[in-house]
């Protein structure tokens, strides 16, 4: 599959390879700090990392929609099938990750990249138990999500 962008051709393999390098190198510590988890809260931190990675992948899908609307579905489906096949961990973890990706893709379709507050509210509600903590984290998360999207979009190709 090819798409002309600035007189250069990009295959789905190249787009996936570039994104995987970005995903593998991205450090979610800044986003984890918003939740206020302590270092010893391993289970919460693991769940939050899984959710943030799923959101990161969904944000890439959104960036693909903006830059490669005709090819987006094919590229994203190819990525998901490769990701599920090569994912480390047991089948339960992979299934949880794929379900989370689908949830974030669906949440992002409503307002796309114009407003991340709904996604931030969902994520904060999922990760935090105290409503005051959810309210405090929501705006910071929305800004962090916007920054993640901007990074993904800027490094798409």
C-alpha positions, -999 to 999 in steps of 0.1 A, spaced: 0 0 0 14 34 -9 4 70 -2 21 100 -18 32 125 9 54 153 -1 65 133 -32 76 104 -11 60 69 -9 53 53 25 43 17 29 23 3 57 54 -15 69 73 18 72 44 35 90 41 6 114 79 4 119 81 41 127 52 40 151 66 9 169 99 26 175 80 56 189 59 34 211 88 13 224 108 44 232 80 64 249 82 67 286 48 70 304 63 83 337 49 118 333 14 104 327 18 80 356 28 109 379 -6 125 372 -22 95 389 0 99 419 8 62 422 37 53 445 66 32 433 54 2 453 19 2 438 30 -23 411 -4 -36 401 -19 -1 396 12 11 377 10 -20 354 -27 -14 347 -20 23 341 9 15 317 -13 -9 298 -41 17 295 -17 44 285 -1 22 258 -36 14 245 -44 51 244 -11 58 226 -20 32 199 -55 47 196 -40 82 192 -18 68 164 -50 56 147 -64 91 150 -32 106 135 -34 80 106 -70 92 100 -58 128 96 -28 120 74 -37 88 55 -75 86 55 -78 62 26 -51 38 39 -58 42 76 -80 12 81 -57 -12 63 -26 1 81 -42 0 115 -57 -35 110 -23 -47 99 -7 -32 129 -32 -47 153 -28 -82 139 10 -79 141 8 -64 176 -15 -92 189 7 -118 173 40 -105 187 28 -92 220 46 -104 250 26 -119 278 -3 -143 281 -34 -143 260 -54 -127 288 -31 -96 288 -32 -94 250 -70 -96 251 -72 -68 277 -48 -47 257 -68 -51 225 -101 -44 243 -86 -12 257 -74 -1 223 -109 -6 209 -124 14 238 -100 44 232 -105 43 194 -142 45 200 -139 73 226 -117 93 203 -141 91 173 -166 115 189 -144 147 192 -113 134 174 -84 157 182 -104 188 191 -110 178 227 -95 151 248 -114 158 280 -138 129 276 -110 104 271 -91 120 301 -122 117 323 -127 81 313 -90 72 320 -90 92 353 -122 74 364 -107 41 355 -74 46 374 -85 66 404 -111 58 431 -115 92 448 -137 116 429 -116 146 440 -85 129 426 -104 122 393 -114 158 390 -79 170 397 -63 146 372 -88 151 344 -74 185 331 -38 174 335 -45 142 316 -63 160 288 -32 182 283 -9 151 285 -30 133 259 -29 163 236 9 163 240 11 126 232 -11 131 201 10 160 190 42 139 193 26 110 174 13 132 147 46 151 143 65 118 140 40 99 119 64 98 89 
